[in-house]
């Protein structure tokens, strides 16, 4: 089971980024997926989650209306579209799958929001 994030980078406040998480080693379409983030000195927090079919999503209050999680089960990929980015969104972003009672994480991708 492997998750590989990409798409992070440096962006100005108000800008946008789209993160991708490519999954392999399991039946992707059968599992809910999540995005988390961890800022320096802070605990890792849930950003957004999506059901296996993509029909249900949930978001942290801090990103509602700005971030959108989606998935393409044909491509084994989950996305996080981030708009209206703020400096407080700066963090390492991770995708996660709960696979057979254990959490599997990607390596993370850095997002820095700064002018």
N, C-alpha and C positions, 0 to 999 in steps of 0.2 A: 504494500500500500504506500503510495507516494503522492505528495502534493507539492506543486511547484508554483510559487507566486511570481508575478511579473507586473510591470507597469508603474512602479513607483518612481519618484523623482522629486525635483524641486519645482514648486509652482508658486506663483504670487497669490496673495489673498484675493478671493473672488474667482479664482481659476478653477479648472476641472482636471480630473484624472480618471482613467478607467483602469482598475486593477483586474488581473486575470489570475485564475488558479486552475492549473491543469492537473487533473487527477488520473491516476493509473493504478492497476493492481487490484481493483475491486469493481463491483457492478455499480457504477456511479449513479445510474438512474434510480437505484433502490434506496439511496441515502440522502437524508437532509444534510445540508452544508451550512457553515457559518463563517463569518468574517469577525475577527477580533483585532484589537490594536493594543499596543503597549507603548506609552510615552515614558521618557526617562524619569526614573524615580517613582513611577506609578505602577499599579497592578494592571495586569492584562484585563481588558474589558470587552464584553460583547458589543459588536457594532450592528450586525444584521444577521438574520438567518433566513433560510429558504427551505421549503419542504422538498421531498424527493421529486415531485412532479413539477414544482415551481408554482403551484397554485396558491401557496400560502407563504407570506413573508412577515417578518417582524423586525423592528428597528429600535435602537436605543433612542431615547428622547432627544439626545443631543444632536442626532443626525437626521431625524425625521424631516421629510420635505426637501432634503439636500442630497441624500444618498439613495441609490437604488441597487438592490441586489437582484441578480437574475442568473439563469443557468441555461446552458445548451447541452442537453443530454446526449445529443448526437456527437458532440465534440468533447464530452467529458470535461467540461469547463464551467466554472462558476465565476461570475463577474461582480465587481462593485464599481458602479458609476458614482463618482463623487463630484458634486457641483458646489458652487459657492463656498469654496474651501476657506477655512479660517486658520489662523496660526495655532489654535488649540487642537486642530486635527493632526498636527505633527506627531508622528508615531511610527513604529514598525507595525505593519499590517500583516496579519496571519490568516490563512484559511484553515479550517478544521473540519474533520469528520469524526463522528462517534462510530467506531468500527468495532463490533464485538466487545462491547463494554470497556473499550479504551479509546482515549482521545488521540487522534493522529494529527500532527501539525505540519504545516509547511515550514520552510526556512525563514519566511518573512520577507517583506519588501518595504524599504524605507520611503515614507512620504514626509516631505518637509515643505511647510507652507510659510513662506517668508518673502518680504520685499527686499 
